[in-house]
Amino acid sequence: MATKKSSKSKTPEKKIFTDSEYPVKRVYQKSTKKRPVEDAGKYPFTRGIHPGMFRERFWTMRQYSGFGDAKLTNERFKFMLEKGQTGLSMAFDLPTQIGYDSDSPQAEGEVGKVGVSITSIKDMQIAFDGIPLGKVSSSMTINSTASTLLAYYIAVGESQGFKSHELRGTTQNDILKEYIARNTYIYPPQPSMRLIGDMIEYCAEKVPSWYPVSISGYHMREAGCTATQEVAFTLANAIAYIQTCIDKGLKIDDFAPRLSFFFCCTIEFFEEVAKFRVARKVYAKILKEKFHAKNPRSLQLKFHTQTSGESLTAQQPNNNIVRVAIQTMAAVAGGTQSLHTNSRDEALALPTQESAKIALRTQQIVAHESGITKTADPLAGSYYLEELCDQIEADVWKYLKKIEKMGGSVKAIEKGFFQSEIRANAYRLKKETDDADRVIVGVNKYAEEEEQPELLRIDGRIEIQQKKALKKLRADRDSKKLEKALSAMQSAADTEENLMPYIVTAAKAFATTGEISNTFREVFGEYRPKEVF
């Protein structure tokens, strides 16, 4: 990025130029009768949460990693950090996500397949061996067992010599979207919401630099909802989490600055940019007008973006590099705070190391070469973009009012409202593709025969190794100390006490993911969804 510095002030603003030496302003503004001037870094944050946005610092490049066992994941983490990744993002296998150990019958055939297998603090120690947790930001895509995985992370950080207040990162921990779209839930909604409230309260006091929840529209979008529905449903869920915390007695400005969001970015370029701008604006108004937040940081919608996995094709996988590049530019033009770019082969398998590097290089090229980082909110003022923003915003408010009349997100989920809305739009999109009204290059147009690329395969021996390691862990640990920790945790679950301190104690006693989850299953039960057609 070409820059020059002025000598007129002690903290001069960077002077930035195009490749042809035309000056680029920090932000471009023009007042009209319909549209007042809005600045980046100021309420309602339509134009971004920081005054200079990416002129001052790029977003966090956080590539989603994790597969097989902890050792393989540790190797991938180190490889990506070496290639210039600026934050870690951890994917977990299905048994870990739904609270089963590697030797559970329910885990058979799934250990390490869609993410890393983490059954205890031991696995977490291996996954982050040689990576100082006090000096790196980590994101963990985990929901039902988020409290357990955060407890492992805290314990590992302490074993490395870092106190909990030095740890930085995010747990997804968004259970409501699991009931709506993704289905890796364990407990019914009410105890699940309690666990999330406990985590937010605990982190506000003990892990203040952690984002205890990342409220996610991504999975609902991937399931088939529109851009408008993604914003509306995500913000409706945010309202439910905020109200849960307020009902616990927390003050809005004590926890709202550490709430974060997670959105999808599809290939409909201008609509995606508009979606991100609207999400910031509507959220700021909700926090200010509904919850009366005073701290400007409470009003800022801070979000991670992942390019759309659903948009990638198994046919002609190299085409996915182009799709991801367009989606990357939309996320950046929309003002994301961190970004994962999908790899070309993810429609077929977990990404190979080479594919993951290409995905990271895509972000780096957009950051350093495209020029769209030189000014805040570069597409503002576009007639088309601004009209899209107005239409999306109006429809988001309509949805929010409708959900509020139903009694909020939990009630709407129980009625099947979100699910039916998403299914209806998913059917529409599928029919358009099947009828070739929606062109997917390489699938329903320009198709051709080709060889399948080399894919990442998960060795089946990993499951055997994990079972052996788990057997050794159980034999070596202090069984009396473990039993005491789990018993105390179970007793606390029957009260209104915050459960996080008990979970941390159990993690340090080498309780497994399955043992902690099963203890809560005995108290809370398991969720059984109603079918909605």
C-alpha positions as CSV (number, residue, x, y, z in Angstrom):
1,M,0.0,0.0,0.0
2,A,1.6,3.3,-1.1
3,T,1.7,5.7,1.9
4,K,3.1,9.1,2.8
5,K,3.1,10.8,6.1
6,S,2.3,14.5,6.9
7,S,4.4,16.5,9.3
8,K,1.6,18.7,10.4
9,S,0.5,16.7,13.5
10,K,2.1,14.5,16.1
11,T,-0.1,11.6,15.1
12,P,-0.5,12.3,11.3
13,E,-3.1,10.3,9.3
14,K,-1.5,8.2,6.7
15,K,-1.5,9.6,3.2
16,I,-2.5,6.8,0.8
17,F,-2.4,6.8,-3.0
18,T,-3.6,4.6,-5.8
19,D,-1.0,2.9,-8.0
20,S,-1.3,5.9,-10.4
21,E,-0.5,8.3,-7.5
22,Y,-4.1,9.6,-7.0
23,P,-4.7,10.4,-3.3
24,V,-7.2,8.2,-1.4
25,K,-9.2,9.7,1.4
26,R,-9.9,7.9,4.7
27,V,-13.6,8.0,3.9
28,Y,-15.8,9.5,1.2
29,Q,-19.0,11.2,2.3
30,K,-21.8,13.2,0.6
31,S,-25.0,14.4,2.3
32,T,-28.3,14.1,0.5
33,K,-31.9,14.8,1.5
34,K,-32.6,11.1,1.8
35,R,-29.3,10.0,3.4
36,P,-27.5,11.9,6.2
37,V,-23.7,11.8,6.4
38,E,-22.4,8.7,8.3
39,D,-18.8,8.3,9.3
40,A,-16.8,5.1,9.8
41,G,-16.2,4.4,13.4
42,K,-19.3,6.3,14.6
43,Y,-22.9,5.3,15.5
44,P,-24.7,3.6,13.9
45,F,-21.5,2.0,12.4
46,T,-23.0,1.3,9.0
47,R,-19.7,2.2,7.5
48,G,-17.5,0.2,9.8
49,I,-16.6,0.0,13.5
50,H,-13.2,1.8,13.1
51,P,-12.5,5.2,11.6
52,G,-9.8,4.0,9.2
53,M,-10.9,0.4,8.9
54,F,-8.2,-1.5,6.9
55,R,-6.0,1.5,6.3
56,E,-4.7,1.1,9.8
57,R,-4.8,-2.7,10.3
58,F,-6.0,-5.7,8.2
59,W,-8.6,-8.1,9.5
60,T,-7.5,-11.2,11.3
61,M,-6.7,-13.9,8.8
62,R,-8.1,-16.9,10.6
63,Q,-8.1,-20.2,8.6
64,Y,-10.3,-22.9,10.0
65,S,-8.1,-26.0,10.8
66,G,-8.4,-29.2,12.7
67,F,-8.6,-32.8,11.7
68,G,-7.5,-36.3,12.9
69,D,-5.8,-36.1,16.3
70,A,-4.3,-33.3,18.3
71,K,-0.8,-33.9,16.9
72,L,-1.9,-33.5,13.2
73,T,-3.8,-30.4,14.1
74,N,-0.8,-28.9,15.9
75,E,1.3,-29.4,12.7
76,R,-1.3,-27.7,10.6
77,F,-1.6,-24.8,13.0
78,K,2.2,-24.3,12.9
79,F,2.3,-24.5,9.1
80,M,-0.5,-21.9,8.6
81,L,1.2,-19.5,11.2
82,E,4.4,-19.9,9.3
83,K,2.7,-18.9,6.0
84,G,1.3,-15.7,7.5
85,Q,-2.0,-16.6,9.2
86,T,-2.7,-14.2,12.0
87,G,-5.1,-16.1,14.2
88,L,-6.0,-19.8,14.9
89,S,-9.4,-21.4,14.2
90,M,-10.1,-24.8,15.5
91,A,-12.6,-27.4,14.1
92,F,-13.7,-30.3,16.1
93,D,-15.0,-33.8,15.1
94,L,-18.6,-34.7,15.7
95,P,-18.1,-36.8,18.9
96,T,-16.4,-33.8,20.5
97,Q,-19.2,-31.5,19.3
98,I,-22.0,-33.5,20.8
99,G,-20.2,-34.7,24.0
100,Y,-19.1,-38.2,23.3
101,D,-15.6,-39.7,24.0
102,S,-13.6,-41.5,21.2
103,D,-14.4,-44.9,22.7
104,S,-18.2,-44.3,22.9
105,P,-20.3,-46.5,20.6
106,Q,-21.9,-43.2,19.3
107,A,-18.4,-42.1,18.1
108,E,-17.6,-45.1,16.0
109,G,-16.4,-44.1,12.5
110,E,-16.5,-40.4,13.2
111,V,-13.3,-39.8,15.3
112,G,-11.2,-37.1,13.7
113,K,-13.2,-37.1,10.5
114,V,-14.6,-33.5,10.2
115,G,-12.3,-31.9,12.8
116,V,-9.9,-32.8,15.6
117,S,-10.8,-35.2,18.4
118,I,-10.5,-33.5,21.8
119,T,-11.4,-35.8,24.6
120,S,-9.6,-34.2,27.5
121,I,-7.1,-31.5,28.6
122,K,-4.3,-33.9,27.4
123,D,-5.5,-33.5,23.8
124,M,-5.8,-29.8,24.1
125,Q,-2.2,-29.6,25.4
126,I,-0.9,-31.5,22.4
127,A,-2.9,-29.4,19.9
128,F,-1.3,-26.2,21.2
129,D,2.2,-27.6,22.0
130,G,4.7,-24.9,21.2
131,I,2.0,-22.3,20.6
132,P,1.9,-19.7,23.5
133,L,-1.8,-19.2,24.2
134,G,-1.2,-15.8,25.8
135,K,0.3,-14.5,22.5
136,V,-2.1,-15.9,19.9
137,S,-5.9,-15.4,19.4
138,S,-7.8,-18.7,19.0
139,S,-11.3,-19.3,17.7
140,M,-13.1,-22.6,18.6
141,T,-16.1,-23.6,16.5
142,I,-17.9,-25.5,19.3
143,N,-21.4,-25.1,20.7
144,S,-23.0,-27.7,23.0
145,T,-19.7,-28.5,24.6
146,A,-18.3,-25.0,24.4
147,S,-18.0,-24.6,28.2
148,T,-15.9,-27.8,28.4
149,L,-13.5,-26.8,25.6
150,L,-13.1,-23.3,27.0
151,A,-12.2,-24.9,30.4
152,Y,-9.6,-27.1,28.7
153,Y,-8.1,-24.0,26.9
154,I,-8.0,-22.0,30.2
155,A,-6.3,-25.0,31.9
156,V,-3.7,-25.4,29.1
157,G,-3.0,-21.6,29.2
158,E,-2.3,-21.8,32.9
159,S,0.0,-24.8,32.4
160,Q,1.9,-22.6,29.9
161,G,2.2,-19.8,32.5
162,F,-0.6,-17.6,31.2
163,K,-3.4,-16.4,33.5
164,S,-7.0,-16.5,32.2
165,H,-7.2,-12.7,31.7
166,E,-4.3,-13.0,29.2
167,L,-6.1,-15.3,26.9
168,R,-7.7,-14.0,23.7
169,G,-10.1,-15.7,21.4
170,T,-13.7,-16.8,20.7
171,T,-16.0,-19.7,21.4
172,Q,-18.9,-20.0,18.9
173,N,-21.2,-21.2,21.7
174,D,-24.4,-20.3,19.7
175,I,-26.9,-23.0,20.6
176,L,-30.0,-21.4,19.1
177,K,-28.8,-21.8,15.6
178,E,-28.1,-25.5,16.3
179,Y,-31.8,-26.0,16.9
180,I,-32.6,-24.0,13.8
181,A,-30.1,-25.4,11.2
182,R,-27.1,-27.4,12.3
183,N,-28.4,-29.9,14.9
184,T,-25.3,-30.6,17.1
185,Y,-27.3,-29.9,20.3
186,I,-27.3,-32.0,23.4
187,Y,-29.6,-30.4,26.0
188,P,-33.0,-28.7,25.7
189,P,-33.0,-24.9,25.1
190,Q,-33.4,-23.6,28.6
191,P,-30.4,-25.4,30.3
192,S,-28.4,-24.7,27.1
193,M,-29.2,-21.0,27.4
194,R,-28.2,-21.2,31.1
195,L,-24.8,-22.6,30.2
196,I,-24.2,-19.8,27.7
197,G,-25.2,-17.2,30.3
198,D,-22.8,-18.7,32.8
199,M,-20.0,-18.6,30.2
200,I,-20.7,-14.9,29.4
201,E,-20.8,-14.0,33.1
202,Y,-17.6,-16.0,33.9
203,C,-15.6,-14.6,31.0
204,A,-16.6,-11.0,31.8
205,E,-14.9,-11.5,35.2
206,K,-12.2,-14.1,34.6
207,V,-11.4,-14.0,30.8
208,P,-12.1,-10.4,29.9
209,S,-10.4,-10.6,26.5
210,W,-12.4,-13.6,25.4
211,Y,-15.5,-13.5,23.2
212,P,-17.7,-16.1,24.9
213,V,-20.2,-16.3,22.1
214,S,-20.1,-15.8,18.4
215,I,-23.7,-15.4,17.3
216,S,-23.9,-17.2,13.9
217,G,-25.9,-16.6,10.8
218,Y,-23.5,-18.7,8.8
219,H,-25.1,-22.1,9.3
220,M,-28.6,-20.7,8.7
221,R,-27.4,-19.2,5.4
222,E,-25.7,-22.4,4.4
223,A,-29.0,-24.3,5.1
224,G,-30.8,-22.0,2.6
225,C,-32.0,-18.8,4.1
226,T,-31.7,-15.4,2.3
227,A,-29.3,-12.6,3.2
228,T,-32.2,-10.7,4.9
229,Q,-33.2,-13.8,6.9
230,E,-29.6,-14.4,7.9
231,V,-29.4,-10.9,9.5
232,A,-32.8,-11.0,11.0
233,F,-32.6,-14.5,12.6
234,T,-29.0,-13.8,13.8
235,L,-30.0,-10.6,15.5
236,A,-33.2,-12.2,17.0
237,N,-30.9,-14.8,18.6
238,A,-28.6,-12.1,19.8
239,I,-31.6,-10.4,21.6
240,A,-32.3,-13.8,23.3
241,Y,-28.7,-14.1,24.6
242,I,-28.6,-10.5,25.8
243,Q,-31.9,-10.9,27.6
244,T,-30.6,-14.1,29.3
245,C,-27.6,-12.2,30.6
246,I,-29.7,-9.3,31.8
247,D,-32.1,-11.8,33.6
248,K,-29.0,-13.1,35.4
249,G,-28.4,-9.6,36.7
250,L,-25.6,-8.5,34.4
251,K,-25.4,-4.9,33.2
252,I,-25.5,-4.5,29.4
253,D,-22.2,-2.6,29.2
254,D,-20.4,-5.2,31.3
255,F,-20.7,-7.9,28.7
256,A,-22.0,-6.5,25.4
257,P,-18.5,-5.3,24.2
258,R,-17.4,-9.0,24.2
259,L,-20.3,-10.3,22.1
260,S,-19.3,-11.2,18.5
261,F,-21.0,-12.5,15.3
262,F,-20.3,-14.9,12.5
263,F,-21.7,-14.4,9.0
264,C,-21.6,-16.3,5.7
265,C,-20.4,-14.6,2.5
266,T,-21.9,-15.9,-0.7
267,I,-21.0,-14.9,-4.3
268,E,-23.9,-12.3,-4.7
269,F,-21.3,-9.6,-4.2
270,F,-23.3,-6.4,-3.8
271,E,-26.1,-8.0,-1.7
272,E,-23.4,-9.4,0.7
273,V,-21.8,-6.0,1.2
274,A,-25.2,-4.5,1.8
275,K,-26.0,-7.2,4.3
276,F,-23.0,-6.5,6.4
277,R,-23.6,-2.8,6.5
278,V,-27.3,-3.3,7.5
279,A,-26.4,-5.8,10.2
280,R,-24.1,-3.2,11.9
281,K,-26.7,-0.5,11.7
282,V,-29.7,-2.5,13.0
283,Y,-27.6,-4.1,15.8
284,A,-26.4,-0.7,17.0
285,K,-30.0,0.6,17.1
286,I,-31.2,-2.4,19.1
287,L,-28.4,-2.1,21.7
288,K,-29.0,1.6,22.0
289,E,-32.8,1.9,21.9
290,K,-33.9,-1.5,23.3
291,F,-31.1,-2.3,25.8
292,H,-30.0,1.3,26.5
293,A,-26.3,0.5,26.2
294,K,-24.0,3.6,26.8
295,N,-20.6,2.3,26.0
296,P,-19.9,2.8,22.2
297,R,-18.1,-0.5,22.1
298,S,-21.4,-2.2,23.2
299,L,-23.0,-0.9,20.1
300,Q,-20.5,-2.3,17.7
301,L,-21.3,-5.4,15.8
302,K,-17.9,-7.2,15.5
303,F,-18.0,-10.2,13.2
304,H,-16.0,-13.0,11.7
305,T,-16.8,-14.1,8.1
306,Q,-16.4,-17.4,6.3
307,T,-16.8,-17.7,2.6
308,S,-19.7,-20.0,1.6
309,G,-19.0,-23.7,1.7
310,E,-22.4,-24.5,0.1
311,S,-21.4,-22.4,-3.0
312,L,-18.4,-24.6,-3.7
313,T,-18.7,-27.4,-6.2
314,A,-17.2,-30.9,-6.4
315,Q,-17.1,-30.5,-10.2
316,Q,-14.1,-28.5,-11.5
317,P,-12.9,-27.6,-8.0
318,N,-10.3,-25.1,-9.2
319,N,-13.3,-22.9,-10.1
320,N,-13.8,-22.6,-6.3
321,I,-10.6,-20.5,-6.1
322,V,-12.4,-17.8,-8.2
323,R,-15.6,-18.1,-6.2
324,V,-13.7,-17.7,-2.9
325,A,-11.8,-14.6,-4.2
326,I,-15.0,-12.8,-5.1
327,Q,-16.5,-13.7,-1.7
328,T,-13.4,-12.5,0.0
329,M,-13.6,-9.1,-1.6
330,A,-17.3,-8.8,-0.6
331,A,-16.4,-9.6,3.0
332,V,-13.6,-7.1,3.1
333,A,-15.7,-4.4,1.3
334,G,-18.4,-5.1,3.9
335,G,-15.9,-4.5,6.8
336,T,-15.3,-7.9,8.4
337,Q,-13.1,-8.2,11.5
338,S,-11.7,-11.6,10.7
339,L,-12.0,-14.0,7.8
340,H,-11.7,-17.6,6.8
341,T,-11.5,-18.4,3.1
342,N,-12.6,-21.9,2.1
343,S,-10.3,-24.1,0.1
344,R,-10.9,-25.3,-3.4
345,D,-11.4,-29.0,-2.4
346,E,-13.8,-28.5,0.5
347,A,-16.8,-29.8,-1.5
348,L,-14.9,-33.1,-1.6
349,A,-13.0,-33.4,1.7
350,L,-11.1,-31.5,4.4
351,P,-8.6,-29.3,2.6
352,T,-5.1,-30.5,1.8
353,Q,-2.2,-28.4,3.1
354,E,-1.6,-26.9,-0.4
355,S,-5.3,-26.0,-0.8
356,A,-5.3,-24.3,2.6
357,K,-2.3,-22.2,1.6
358,I,-3.9,-21.1,-1.6
359,A,-7.0,-20.0,0.4
360,L,-4.8,-18.0,2.8
361,R,-2.9,-16.4,-0.1
362,T,-6.3,-15.3,-1.5
363,Q,-6.8,-13.2,1.6
364,Q,-3.3,-11.8,1.5
365,I,-3.6,-10.8,-2.2
366,V,-6.9,-9.0,-1.5
367,A,-5.3,-7.3,1.5
368,H,-2.1,-6.1,-0.1
369,E,-2.8,-5.8,-3.9
370,S,-6.5,-5.1,-4.6
371,G,-6.7,-1.5,-3.3
372,I,-10.1,-2.0,-1.6
373,T,-8.4,-1.6,1.8
374,K,-7.3,1.9,1.1
375,T,-10.5,3.6,2.2
376,A,-13.3,2.8,4.6
377,D,-16.5,1.5,3.1
378,P,-15.4,1.9,-0.5
379,L,-18.8,1.1,-2.1
380,A,-20.9,3.6,-0.1
381,G,-22.9,5.9,-2.2
382,S,-23.5,3.4,-5.0
383,Y,-27.1,3.8,-6.0
384,Y,-27.5,0.1,-6.3
385,L,-25.8,-0.7,-3.0
386,E,-27.7,1.9,-1.0
387,E,-31.1,0.8,-2.4
388,L,-30.3,-2.8,-1.5
389,C,-29.4,-1.6,2.1
390,D,-32.7,0.2,2.4
391,Q,-34.7,-2.9,1.2
392,I,-32.8,-5.4,3.4
393,E,-33.0,-3.1,6.5
394,A,-36.8,-2.7,6.1
395,D,-37.4,-6.4,5.8
396,V,-35.0,-7.2,8.7
397,W,-37.1,-5.0,11.0
398,K,-40.3,-6.7,9.8
399,Y,-38.8,-10.1,10.7
400,L,-37.6,-8.9,14.1
401,K,-41.1,-7.5,15.0
402,K,-42.7,-10.8,13.9
403,I,-40.3,-12.9,16.0
404,E,-40.9,-10.6,19.0
405,K,-44.6,-11.1,18.7
406,M,-44.0,-14.8,18.8
407,G,-42.3,-14.4,22.2
408,G,-38.6,-14.3,20.9
409,S,-36.2,-16.7,19.3
410,V,-36.8,-19.7,21.6
411,K,-40.5,-19.6,21.1
412,A,-40.1,-19.1,17.4
413,I,-37.8,-22.2,17.3
414,E,-40.3,-24.3,19.2
415,K,-42.9,-23.3,16.7
416,G,-40.7,-24.2,13.8
417,F,-40.8,-20.7,12.3
418,F,-37.1,-20.3,11.5
419,Q,-36.9,-23.9,10.2
420,S,-39.9,-23.5,7.8
421,E,-38.7,-20.2,6.4
422,I,-35.2,-21.6,5.7
423,R,-36.6,-24.8,4.1
424,A,-38.9,-22.8,1.8
425,N,-36.1,-20.7,0.4
426,A,-33.7,-23.7,0.2
427,Y,-36.3,-25.4,-2.0
428,R,-36.6,-22.4,-4.2
429,L,-32.8,-22.2,-4.7
430,K,-32.6,-25.9,-5.4
431,K,-35.4,-25.8,-8.0
432,E,-33.8,-22.8,-9.8
433,T,-30.5,-24.8,-10.0
434,D,-32.2,-28.0,-11.2
435,D,-34.1,-26.0,-13.8
436,A,-30.9,-24.2,-14.9
437,D,-32.5,-20.8,-14.1
438,R,-29.6,-20.3,-11.7
439,V,-26.3,-21.1,-13.5
440,I,-23.6,-22.9,-11.6
441,V,-20.5,-23.0,-13.8
442,G,-19.2,-26.5,-14.2
443,V,-22.4,-28.1,-12.8
444,N,-25.4,-27.1,-14.9
445,K,-23.5,-25.2,-17.6
446,Y,-19.9,-25.6,-19.0
447,A,-19.7,-29.1,-17.5
448,E,-16.8,-31.4,-18.6
449,E,-15.2,-34.6,-17.6
450,E,-12.1,-34.3,-15.3
451,E,-10.0,-36.3,-12.9
452,Q,-10.5,-36.0,-9.2
453,P,-7.8,-34.0,-7.4
454,E,-5.7,-35.5,-4.6
455,L,-7.7,-35.3,-1.4
456,L,-6.9,-35.4,2.3
457,R,-7.8,-38.8,3.8
458,I,-8.2,-39.4,7.6
459,D,-6.3,-42.5,8.7
460,G,-8.7,-45.0,10.4
461,R,-5.9,-45.8,12.8
462,I,-6.4,-42.4,14.5
463,E,-9.6,-43.8,16.2
464,I,-7.7,-46.8,17.6
465,Q,-4.9,-44.5,18.9
466,Q,-7.4,-42.2,20.5
467,K,-9.1,-45.1,22.3
468,K,-5.7,-46.3,23.6
469,A,-4.8,-42.8,24.8
470,L,-8.2,-42.5,26.6
471,K,-7.7,-45.8,28.3
472,K,-4.3,-44.7,29.6
473,L,-5.7,-41.3,30.8
474,R,-8.4,-43.1,32.8
475,A,-5.9,-45.4,34.4
476,D,-3.4,-42.7,35.3
477,R,-5.6,-40.0,36.8
478,D,-6.7,-39.6,40.4
479,S,-10.2,-41.2,40.4
480,K,-11.2,-39.8,43.8
481,K,-10.3,-36.2,42.7
482,L,-12.3,-36.7,39.5
483,E,-15.3,-38.2,41.2
484,K,-15.4,-35.3,43.7
485,A,-15.2,-32.7,40.8
486,L,-18.0,-34.3,38.8
487,S,-20.2,-34.8,41.8
488,A,-19.8,-31.1,42.8
489,M,-20.6,-30.1,39.2
490,Q,-23.7,-32.2,39.1
491,S,-24.9,-30.8,42.4
492,A,-24.3,-27.2,41.2
493,A,-26.4,-28.0,38.0
494,D,-29.4,-28.4,40.3
495,T,-28.9,-24.9,41.7
496,E,-28.6,-21.5,40.0
497,E,-24.9,-21.3,40.6
498,N,-22.5,-20.4,37.8
499,L,-21.3,-23.8,36.4
500,M,-18.1,-22.6,34.8
501,P,-15.8,-22.8,37.9
502,Y,-17.0,-26.4,38.4
503,I,-16.3,-27.3,34.7
504,V,-12.8,-25.8,34.9
505,T,-12.1,-27.9,38.1
506,A,-13.4,-31.0,36.4
507,A,-11.2,-30.3,33.3
508,K,-8.1,-30.0,35.5
509,A,-9.0,-33.3,37.2
510,F,-8.7,-34.9,33.7
511,A,-12.5,-35.4,33.2
512,T,-13.3,-36.3,29.6
513,T,-15.6,-34.4,27.3
514,G,-18.0,-37.3,27.5
515,E,-17.9,-37.5,31.3
516,I,-18.7,-33.8,31.7
517,S,-21.5,-34.0,29.1
518,N,-23.0,-37.1,30.5
519,T,-23.1,-35.5,34.0
520,F,-25.2,-32.7,32.6
521,R,-27.3,-35.1,30.6
522,E,-28.4,-36.7,33.9
523,V,-29.6,-33.3,35.2
524,F,-30.8,-31.5,32.0
525,G,-31.9,-34.4,29.8
526,E,-31.5,-34.4,26.0
527,Y,-33.3,-32.4,23.4
528,R,-35.7,-34.1,21.0
529,P,-36.8,-31.9,18.1
530,K,-40.3,-31.7,16.7
531,E,-40.4,-32.4,13.0
532,V,-41.5,-29.5,10.9
533,F,-42.6,-29.9,7.2
